[in-house]
Every structure is written in structure tokens, then in C-alpha cells.
């Protein structure tokens, strides 16, 4: 007989209701003990519970069956194996979202002879935030009140501000953008005899607009992203049997961490040439 300790992860399925996002997930314990014949137990790599958040508008708290898997994520169903816990309580935190304008105040004084109308343009003009309903219900804007100092200026200027420094407690950003460079973007699955080159605008970057909570998005390194433009899939979806030389716009796929995804369809321009 053998006994091992295996980690328990949470598999979240489906999406919360419109206007809500998944926050954090947790289980009552993050490991279980698996026992049985060594030949069977040695196959076990990890355990999972599956929590369904479909159309949820509040936290989901539920007791769920524990399932064990091998290293290739194949389920293991062996009557010879016993687990220290067959069920675990799990929680998925559900946050409400809200789009808010960014407001700025101007501090300081211009050089003599110059005036300002006090108007500040922000890019973006709005941000989407998430938090518990009672935390965000009375929020009408995100106020930046100490970052714009016009002292000594005599013409328009711009400055960078980290909006996260101005979020109230319990509030997080939902959307983000990452710019990735050419070496991380590839045209794949081209027909024999053809090659594809990604064509960029002047700045040689592709901006990916992502959705997810800020703490998950902030951990994403744009230089670690692998972006694929699948030519074969594009041809199948577009009912194209023969590829022609020239440029085509192809949707991309990106491998992203759990709880994050592309906010909108993103395409790249691929220049097709025959070998």
C-alpha cells in the first residue's frame, strides 16, 4: 500500500451573469491524501473540484466531489484508491463590474501670461472596475486629484498616471492592454508551398486588449505571450480552398492564464507568398 499527498485545484466552468466577473476561488483545503496500491497511486498527479458559476450574481459556496487525474489530465477511476476527502467545500467570489469616467483636478500655476481652462483629457476616458456591489454602487468616477501639476508650464503637456493608485479599497481594474512585439507573433498551419509574414504598423507592436481581474492581468508578461495566426483555420472558417498571394487579416489566438481572456477579436495582417 502507498499513500501520497496531492494538490487540489479548482476548475471554473461557464461565466457569471452579464455585468459580473469571477473574483477569487478557494477550497476548504488545498491538498488531500490518496491511498491504495502503489501501482495505482503512482498514477495520481493532482485532484480537482469543478465549480459552476453560470449566470452567478453573488458568491458561489458549494460542496463538490473531488476527482483525481494523471499528469496528462486524464481522470482516474479506480476502486482500489481511497481519498481522505471525497468532497470539499469551494467558494467562487463574484464581483460586480461598472464602467466609470476618469476625473482629474489641476494643481499649481502656469507661467505669467498663460491661462488654462482646467480641462484634462485622459486616455482612456473610462475604465471598467469590479468590486462587491455595496462597494461600487455609489462610485460615479475615479478621481485623480494630485498627479497633474501645471506649475511653470506654458504649453500643453502629457503625463503618465497609474490608475491603480486611485482605486478605492476593495475595487480592482477589470480590463487591461498588453503590447507584444513581432518575435512573439507567428503565422502557423500554412499550406505546403506557402509562407506567411506578419505585417505591422509603424510601431511594430500588436496591442492585445485583455479582460480579467487586475491582479491576474498585472502578472502577464507581454514578452512571454505566444500569439498565433492559424492560416488553416482561417481558410476553413472562411470556406477558402486555395490560398492566394497577398495580405489577409487573420484572427489570433493567445495562450493566457486562467481567469483572463481576449476582450475582443484581434487580427493581424499576414503577407502570403508562394515558395
C-alpha positions in Angstrom: 0.0 0.0 0.0 1.1 3.6 -0.7 -0.1 7.0 0.5 0.7 10.3 -1.1 -0.3 13.9 -0.8 -1.7 15.6 -3.9 -2.7 19.2 -4.6 -6.3 20.2 -5.2 -7.1 22.8 -7.9 -10.4 24.4 -8.9 -11.8 24.2 -12.4 -14.2 27.0 -13.1 -16.8 26.4 -15.8 -19.1 28.9 -17.5 -19.3 32.6 -16.9 -21.1 34.8 -14.3 -24.1 36.9 -15.4 -23.6 39.9 -17.6 -22.1 42.7 -15.6 -20.3 40.4 -13.2 -16.9 38.7 -13.2 -15.2 36.0 -11.4 -13.0 37.2 -8.5 -11.1 34.6 -6.4 -11.6 30.9 -5.9 -10.7 28.8 -2.9 -11.3 25.4 -1.3 -11.6 24.3 2.3 -8.2 22.6 1.9 -5.7 22.6 -1.0 -4.3 19.1 -0.6 -5.8 15.6 0.0 -4.3 12.2 0.9 -4.6 9.5 -1.7 -4.1 5.8 -0.6 -4.0 2.5 -2.3 -1.7 0.0 -4.1 1.5 1.7 -5.2 0.9 0.8 -8.9 -2.4 2.7 -8.8 -1.4 5.6 -6.5 1.7 6.4 -8.5 -0.5 7.4 -11.5 -2.2 10.2 -9.5 -0.8 13.7 -10.3 -3.4 16.1 -8.9 -7.0 16.5 -7.8 -9.7 18.9 -8.9 -13.1 20.2 -8.0 -15.3 21.7 -10.7 -17.4 24.8 -9.7 -20.1 26.1 -12.0 -20.6 29.9 -11.9 -23.1 30.1 -14.8 -25.1 33.3 -14.6 -24.0 33.9 -11.0 -24.6 37.3 -9.4 -23.3 36.5 -6.0 -20.6 34.3 -4.4 -21.0 30.6 -5.1 -20.4 28.4 -2.0 -20.9 24.7 -2.6 -19.7 21.3 -1.6 -18.2 19.5 -4.6 -16.9 16.0 -5.4 -13.2 15.6 -5.6 -11.8 13.9 -8.8 -8.2 12.7 -9.3 -6.2 12.9 -12.5 -2.9 11.7 -14.0 -0.2 14.0 -15.3 -2.0 14.2 -18.7 -5.2 15.3 -17.0 -6.9 12.0 -17.7 -9.4 11.1 -14.9 -8.5 8.1 -12.7 -11.4 5.9 -11.6 -10.0 3.1 -9.6 -12.0 1.3 -6.8 -8.6 0.4 -5.2 -7.9 4.1 -4.5 -9.3 5.9 -1.5 -9.1 9.7 -0.8 -9.0 11.5 2.6 -11.8 13.7 1.3 -14.4 12.7 -1.3 -16.0 16.2 -1.2 -14.7 19.6 -0.5 -16.4 22.9 0.0 -15.4 25.5 -2.6 -16.1 29.2 -3.0 -16.0 31.4 -6.1 -16.2 35.1 -5.4 -18.4 37.0 -7.8 -17.8 40.8 -8.3 -20.0 43.3 -10.0 -18.5 45.5 -12.7 -19.0 49.1 -13.6 -17.7 51.5 -16.2 -16.6 54.8 -14.7 -15.2 58.0 -16.2 -11.8 59.3 -15.0 -11.8 62.7 -13.5 -8.7 64.9 -12.8 -8.1 68.1 -10.9 -5.3 70.5 -11.9 -2.8 71.8 -9.3 -0.3 74.6 -9.5 0.0 77.8 -11.6 1.2 78.4 -15.2 3.8 80.9 -16.1 2.7 84.5 -16.0 0.6 85.4 -19.1 -0.8 81.9 -19.6 -4.1 80.5 -18.5 -5.8 77.1 -18.5 -9.4 76.1 -18.8 -8.7 73.3 -16.3 -9.8 70.6 -18.8 -7.8 67.4 -18.7 -8.1 64.7 -21.4 -7.5 61.2 -20.3 -6.7 58.1 -22.5 -8.7 56.0 -21.8 -11.6 58.3 -20.8 -13.3 55.4 -18.9 -12.1 52.3 -17.0 -14.1 49.2 -16.0 -13.8 48.3 -12.4 -15.0 45.4 -10.3 -15.9 45.1 -6.6 -18.6 44.0 -4.3 -22.0 45.6 -5.1 -22.2 47.6 -1.9 -18.6 48.9 -2.5 -19.1 50.2 -6.0 -22.8 51.1 -6.1 -22.1 54.8 -5.1 -19.0 55.3 -7.2 -19.5 57.8 -10.1 -15.9 58.3 -11.2 -12.3 57.6 -10.5 -10.8 60.8 -9.2 -7.1 61.7 -9.8 -6.5 64.7 -7.6 -2.8 65.0 -7.0 -1.0 64.0 -10.2 -1.4 67.0 -12.6 0.9 69.8 -11.6 1.0 72.6 -14.2 3.5 74.8 -12.3 5.8 76.5 -14.8 4.2 75.2 -18.0 3.5 77.4 -21.0 2.1 74.8 -23.4 0.1 71.5 -23.4 1.8 68.5 -21.9 1.1 64.9 -21.0 2.0 62.7 -18.1 1.6 59.0 -17.1 -0.5 58.1 -14.1 -1.0 54.6 -12.6 -4.8 54.5 -12.2 -4.5 51.7 -9.6 -3.1 54.2 -7.1 -6.5 55.9 -7.1 -8.9 53.0 -6.8 -10.9 52.8 -3.5 -10.3 49.8 -1.2 -11.9 46.7 -2.4 -12.0 47.8 -6.1 -9.9 46.4 -8.9 -9.5 47.1 -12.6 -11.1 44.6 -15.0 -9.6 45.4 -18.4 -6.0 45.8 -19.5 -3.9 46.0 -22.6 -0.6 44.4 -23.4 1.7 45.3 -26.3 3.7 42.4 -27.7 6.4 42.5 -30.4 7.0 40.7 -33.7 9.1 37.8 -32.4 6.2 36.6 -30.3 3.6 36.5 -33.2 3.6 33.7 -35.7 1.6 32.6 -38.8 1.0 28.8 -38.5 -0.5 25.9 -40.4 0.2 27.3 -43.9 -0.4 25.0 -46.9 2.6 23.4 -48.5 4.4 25.8 -50.8 3.4 29.0 -48.9 4.9 31.1 -46.3 3.5 33.9 -44.2 5.0 37.1 -42.7 3.3 39.2 -40.1 2.9 42.8 -41.3 2.9 45.5 -38.6 2.1 49.2 -38.4 4.8 51.7 -37.8 5.3 50.9 -34.1 5.9 47.2 -34.8 3.7 46.0 -31.9 0.3 44.3 -31.5 -1.9 45.5 -28.7 -3.9 42.8 -27.0 -7.0 44.0 -25.1 -7.5 41.6 -22.2 -10.2 41.1 -19.7 -9.8 39.7 -16.2 -9.1 41.0 -12.7 -6.1 43.3 -12.3 -4.1 41.0 -10.1 -4.2 38.3 -12.8 -3.6 40.7 -15.7 -0.7 42.5 -14.0 1.2 39.2 -13.7 1.1 38.7 -17.5 4.5 39.4 -19.2 3.8 40.5 -22.7 7.2 39.1 -23.8 6.1 35.7 -22.6 2.9 35.7 -24.7 2.7 33.4 -27.8 0.3 34.8 -30.4 -0.7 32.5 -33.3 -2.5 33.3 -36.6 -3.7 29.9 -37.8 -4.0 30.1 -41.6 -5.6 26.7 -42.0 -8.3 27.5 -39.5 -8.9 30.9 -41.2 -9.3 29.1 -44.6 -11.7 26.6 -43.1 -13.8 29.3 -41.3 -13.8 31.4 -44.5 -14.6 28.4 -46.8 -11.4 29.1 -48.8 -9.9 26.1 -50.6 -7.0 27.8 -52.3 -4.7 30.4 -50.7 -3.7 33.4 -52.8 -0.7 35.6 -52.5 -1.2 39.0 -50.9 -2.2 40.2 -47.4 -5.1 38.9 -45.3 -6.3 39.7 -41.8 -6.4 36.6 -39.6 -7.8 36.4 -36.0 -5.2 35.4 -33.4 -5.3 33.0 -30.5 -3.3 33.7 -27.3 -2.4 31.3 -24.5 -3.4 33.2 -21.4 -3.5 32.4 -17.6 -6.7 31.1 -16.1 -9.4 33.8 -15.5 -8.1 36.0 -18.3 -9.1 36.2 -22.0 -9.1 38.4 -25.0 -11.6 41.2 -24.5 -12.3 41.4 -28.3 -11.5 39.7 -31.5 -7.9 40.7 -32.6 -6.5 40.2 -36.0 -3.0 40.5 -37.6 -2.2 41.2 -41.2 -0.3 38.3 -42.8 1.5 38.6 -46.1 1.2 35.4 -48.0 3.8 34.4 -50.6 4.4 31.2 -52.5 7.8 29.5 -52.1 
